[in-house]
Amino acid sequence: MSILVVGSIAYDTVETPSRSVKDSPGGSALYFSIAASFFTQVNVVGVVGSDFDLKKLPLNRPFSISFDGLDVEEGKTFRWGGRYYEDPNKRDTLFTLLNVFENFKPTIPDYYKRSQLVFLANIAPALQLQVLDQIDKPRLVILDTMNFWINGYRSDLLKVIQRCDVLILNDEETLELSEDDNIITAGSKILKMGPKYLIIKKGEHGAVLISNNTYFAAPAFPLLKIIDPTGAGDSFAGGFVGYLAKTRKYDVENMRKALVYGNIVASFNVEDFSFKKLIPLNPEKLEKRYKQYRNFTRY
């Protein structure tokens, strides 16, 4: 079962305490797609400038990534720069250059419109609404957003939330959206806005799945060193949604397992810059880490 993802494709400049990289391929759509394509085919809608060469990306994946929905516009690709500290949860944004992404208007190819699973990556809520208006009855809509849209575009964002099945936020965004200071009551308030499930990302502490009848916490896979946290949330989402697409089960029990796979895929992502750890990922490596994870959390 294929997944439709609509989001950004970018060049990232990242500084960490150990080293830095300039113009490294990134963006929410690419991180998500590479992670999810371990499990199933992914169809991408996005925009890049004439300076971006997809042929240079090592995209020989277990399942294909289709770029039939990718627009190439004259100009420069979206660029983002960030600096991380010894505590990987602390980050400064150095610059954001929208470039061709500033005028992005998502157009969904006809055969993409039949996608059963739709991941709306972190873009303007108005664009996310445009995507949903073009899709033919998706089975599951998963939404990602951020505090910028929560604080500045709340009305549009609430319209998208009403139409999604799974909402993904971090703990800070959860409190801001709910206007609450307790993560549990905040989750309950957000579920009343429309989604069936809320996933709260907690960085190095893993993720939480909340529904009306469920509270499930999945710790992060323990790592000795984190190299680059960029794209961790999108690779987590790719693992989560990819596993759901592969198994075609959307009940609470399978959501829990998908959450674990999301954590595991994200753990590979942060071990190097860009996609260097995701590209060579294979079933043996993934399942080995999954078994280790089960041993860590069994009691």
N, C-alpha and C positions, 0 to 999 in steps of 0.2 A: 504494500500500500504506500503510495507516494505522499510526500509532504510538500506543501507550498510554503515558502518562506519569503517574506517581503521585509527588506531592511537595507542597511548600509554596506557598501564595499569601500574600503579605505586604504590609505597608506598611513601607518602609525610610526611615530617617533617616540621611543620609550627609553627613559633613563631609570636605572636601578642602582643600588649601592655598589654592585660589582661591575656592571658594564652598561652600554647603551646601544641601541640600534636606530637607524634612520630609514624612513620610508619602507617599513616592513609591511607586507600585505596583512590586512586585517579588516575590521568592520563586522557588525553583528551578523549579517547574512552569510559571510564566509565562515566565521567561526561555527555558527550553527550548522551550516551545510556540511562542513567537513566532519563534524562530530556525528551528525545524524546519518550521514551516508555510510557509516559503518554498519547500520541496521537496515536501511531501505533507500530507495531513490528519493532525491530531493530536487524540487523545481524552484529556481531562484528568480525573483523579480527585484531589480535594483537598477542603479545607474553608475557608470564610471566615466571618467574623462578619456580623451584620446591618448593620454599618457599611460594608461593602465594596460598591461599585456597579460591576459589570462593564460596564454599559452606557456608562460614561464612558471605557472603554479604547478606543483607536482600533484595533480588531482587524479592519479590512478587509484581509485577507491574501490572497496568491495562492492558498492552500488554506485550508479552513475549520478552525477550532478548536472542537471540541465540548466543552461544559461539562455534558453530561448526567450526568457522574459527580461533579459539584460539590455538596457539602452546604453549606447556609447555616444556621448555628446562631445562636441568640440570644446576643449578646455581641460582644466585640471581636475583630477579625482579628489574627492573629500579627503582631508588630512586632519589628523588628531595627534596631539603631543601630550605626554604625561610623564610625571616623575614619581617614582615610588621610593619609600623609605625602608629602613630595617624592619619596621612593622609593615607587612605588605597590605594591611587594611588602610594605611594612610597613603593618600595620593593627591598630587596637585595636577590640575589640568594646565598645561603650558600654553596651548593654543588649540583652537578649533576653526578650521578653514572649510566651510561648506562647499565652496566651488560649485561644480555642476549639480551637487546634491541639493543645493538651495532651491532649485526649480523642479525637483523631482516630482513627477505625477505618475503613480503606479498604474500601468496598463497590463492587465492579466491576459496572457494568450488563451485562446479558446480551450485548448485541452488541459490547461492548468485549472480552469474554472471548475472542473469536476473533482478537484482534490478533496479528499475526505478529512485530512488533517491540515490545519492552517496555523502557522506560527507568525504572529505579528510582532516583529522585532521592534526595538526601541526607536520609533520614529514618531512624527507628529500625529496626534490622535485623529486629526482631520484626514490624513492620508490613510490611516488604519480603517477609518469608516469607508473611504473610497474603495478600499480592497474588499471589504465585506459586502459592499453593494454589488460587486462583480462576481461573487462566488455562488455556485449552485449548491445550496443546502449542505454545508460541510458537517461531518460527523462530530468534529471536535475543533474548537477554536482556542488557541493558547495565546495569551497576551502578555507582552513585556512592556514596561514603561519605566519612567524615572521621575525624580522629584521636580525636574524642570517643567514637565508636562502637568504634574500634579498641582503645582503652585500657580502656573501661568495659564493653563488651558484646561481647567478642571471640568468645565461644562461639556466640552467635546470628549474628554477622557471618560466621563461618567456614561456617555452614550455608548462608547466602545465597550466598557466594562459590562454593561447590561447585555451585550451580545456575545460575550465570551464565556467559555466553559471553565477555563483554568487561567488564573491571574498569577503572574510571577512578579514578586517585589523583593527588595531587601528589607531588613528590619526597620531601618530608618524611614523608608518610603511607606511601609505599612502604617507606622504611627502618623505620618503626615497625611496620608489619604484618609484615614479613619478619624483624624483629629482626636486621638486618644493617646494615653501614655502607658497603656498596658497592652502587651503584645497579644494576649489571649482575647480580651474584650475587643481589641482592634480587629482581630481576625473575624470575630462574629459580626461586627458592623460591616466589614467589607463583603462578607458573604451575602448580606442583605441587599447589596448593590447589584447582584445579579449572577456572579460566577458560582459554579458548583464546588469548585476547589480553589483554595489559595495556597500557593507555595511561597514560603518566606526563606530567602537565601540569607545565610548567616556567615558567609565567608569561611574562615578556617574552622568554624564550628558546625559546618554542614548546612542542612536545610530542614524545613518543617513543612508538612502537608496538613492542611486543615480543611475539613468539610463540616457539614452540620452534625455529623455523627462520629467524626474521626479527628484525632490529633496524633500525628506520627512524626517523630524526630529521627532523622538519619544523620549521624555524625560524618564529618569529612574524613576522607582517607588520610591517615597520618603520614606526613612527609617530613623528611629531614631538612629539606631546603626548598623554598619556593623561588623560582627564578623570575618569572614574569606573570603577574595575575591578570594581564590584559586578556579579555575574551573569556575569562573563566565562567561568567554567568551565561554567556551564549553557548559555550561548549557544554555546560551543564544542561541547558535547555535542549540542545541537540541530542544529548544522550537520553534525556528523559522522554522527549517526543519520539525519537527514533525507536526506542524500545517499545513504546505504545503502538507505533505503526507496525513494527515487526510482529508483535503478538496479537494485535487487533482485539485487545481486551481493555476496557476502560472502567472497570470496577475499582473499588477502593484497594483491594488486595494487590491488583496489578499496578495501580498508581504507586503504591509503596515500593514495589520492586523497581519500577521505573525511576523513582527518586534515587534509589541506591545506584543504579547504573548512571544516572546523571552525575552524581558525586564522583563516581569512579572515572568517568570520561574527563571530567573537569580536573581531576588530580593529575592526569597525564598532561593536560594542556598547560598547567602552570609550571611544569618542570623545565621549560625552555621558552625562548621567544617565538612569537607567531605560531605557526602550525608544526613546528619541527618535531614535536612529540606525538601529535595527532596523526600525521601523515603515515608513519610506519606502524601504527597500531594494528594489531591483528587479533583474531579470536583467542589465541593462546594467551597473549599478554593480558587481554581484558578479563578472561575467565580466571586467570591466576590471581589477579588483583581482587576479583570478586570473591574468590574463595578466602583470601586473606582477610577481606573485609568481614565476611561472615564469622570468621574465627575471632576477629577483634570485638565483634558486637554480640556474640553468643554468650549467654549466661545461664 
